[in-house]
Amino acid sequence: MTQKKGKLYTILLWITFALLIIGAVMYVSASLGMFARDPHRFTMGIVKHLGLGAVGGLALMFFIVRYIPTRLFYRYAYVFYGLSILLTALVFIPGIGFAHGGAKRWISLGFISFQPVEFLKIGVIFALAHWLVRYREKIRTWKGFLIYLSHILIPVVLLVKQPDTSSIILIFVTALVLAFVWNASWSQLLGSSLLGLVLLGAFAMYSPYIQRRIDIFLHPDHDPLGAGFQARQAKAAIGSGELFGLGLGRSAHKFGSYLPESSSDSIFAVYAEEFGFVGSVVLIVLYLAFLFFGIRTAKRARNAFDQTIVFGLTFLIVFQSLLNIATISGIIPLSGFPLIFMSGGGTALLVSLFEVGIILSVAKRVRRRNP
């Protein structure tokens, strides 16, 4: 029994289309509350999300599949890594970087603003994959393992200063997942995980930002109209959807000030209110299907670098999305993880489809399955 060449590409492409269509429809629906308050802002949001993000992202995705060989990403992995670090550092330069919600994570170029951490995540994966391919035998030694982890040191320092704890956790966990794929020892994985938890706990002790989020998670009723408002309203919206939902466009929580960030961080709550438990399960299954076929693509990739970046990028897309669903559902503390393909942000969607383009490029050229 053999795997037809291109079958994984086709499956992943259709899953991507399904998520993208759901995301586009939900972004418009979740933004209707914005339309009632500010039609101009609504129009600009649609142009950025659907024009730049969806249409521009699809064009970029197919361009990568058609014209950009993955060997170029291997050759220039550290160039991309270095540029992504420099781009992230620009958030601290007055006049270029700006703060929102107490964190300095955005760059403004006048006509567009974006979070450079989206590029940083990809740059780190490229650098880690390049090192693993060149020094594959050293990953099982503690010296080699520490050199490997040193790739995330500068990114973590930059993210601590913003602060962006969610991205720190994501980059750290992604690095450990790739190390696991390359057969790092359990002592290395468990030891570094324990050290990471200790450092995160120490950072939380001196960070009111993290303490506030943990307190909201543990005691959402302490400040129901203040810090705990978003968490409570998100749960209320999800609960309102019950089994089959209220129907597309019928969410009440997206209007007025009932649900903060309804078209971005909290968009899953709007989706669950409109499509209910059944619709939510369908969405989660789509993300898990993307993960499953992404991993199959990685296993059948033609070379070690392709295998590693597909593992990393697939994990990056799905892990963020599942964590977003978990935070909005109240399973874990609130975080800044986006729901990929759905959360508002034209540049973020463009970058996500750039990542998908790399995965599809590898999927189109996978090896046939051995009998």
C-alpha positions, 0 to 999 in steps of 0.5 A: 500500500503506497501513499500517492504523491500529492495526497497529503498536500491536497488534504492539508490544502482543503483543511486550510481552506476550511479553516480560512473560510470559517475564520473569514466568516467568523471575523466578519460576524464578530466584527459586527459589533465594531460596525455598530460603533465605528463603521470606518474602523470596521471597514479598515479591519475587513480590508486588512484581515480579508485583503492583506491577510486572506487574499495576500496570504493565499497569494504568498502561500501559493507563491512559496509552494510554486517557486521557493525551494525549502533549501533556501530556508536552510541556506539563509536560516540564520539570516532570517533568525538574525533579522527576526531578532532585529525586527523584534528589538525595534519595538523598543525604539521610540517612534517605531514601537508602541505599547497596547494593553501595557505591553510593548509588542507592536511596530507601526510603519504608518500604513500598517502595524504588526507584532514582530514576534510572529516572525521571531517564532519562525526565525527561531524554528529555522535556526533550531532546525539548521543546528539540529541538521548540522550537529544532530549527534550532539543533541544527546550531550548536555553541552550540545543540548545547552548550545541548542537551547542558547538559540532561544536566549536572545529572543527570550530576553527581548520578550521578557522586556516587552513583556510577552510571557505567552510567546516565551512559553510557546518558543520554549515548548517548541524548542523542546518538542523539536529536541524530542523529535531529534531524540534528546534524552528524557533527562535533558527534556525533564531537566530543562522543563523543570528549570523553565518552570522555576524561572517562570515562577520566579518571573511571575513573583516579580511580575504584576502582569502574570500575577493578575492573570493567575488571580483572574483564573483562580478567582474570576468573581473577585473583580467581575466588572474589572480584571475578571470581566473578559473571562466571565463574559467569554464563559457566558458567551460559550454557555449561551451557545449550548448544543447547536448555537444561536446561529451565524451572526446572532451572538449577543455578546459581540455587541456593545462592551459585553465581550472585550476583543470579540474579533481577536483574542475572544473570537472563539467565544463568539464562534461557540455562541453562534455554533454551539458545542457541536460547532466547537468540536468540529473546529477543534477536529479541524485543527487536530486534523491539520496537526495529524497530517502535518506530522505525517508530512514531516515524517515523509519529508525528503530531508531532515531540515524539511522534516524539522521545520514542518514539525515545528511550524505545524506544532506552532500553528495548532498549539497556539490555536488550542491554547487560545480555545483553552484560555477562552474556555477558562481551562487555563489562565488568559493569555495572548495566544491567537486563534490562527486563521480566525483572530483579527490581524491582517499581518498575523494571518499573512504570516500564518499562511506563509507558514502553511505555504512552507508546510504545503511545499514539503507536502507536495514533494513527500516520499512515497510510503514504504510497503 
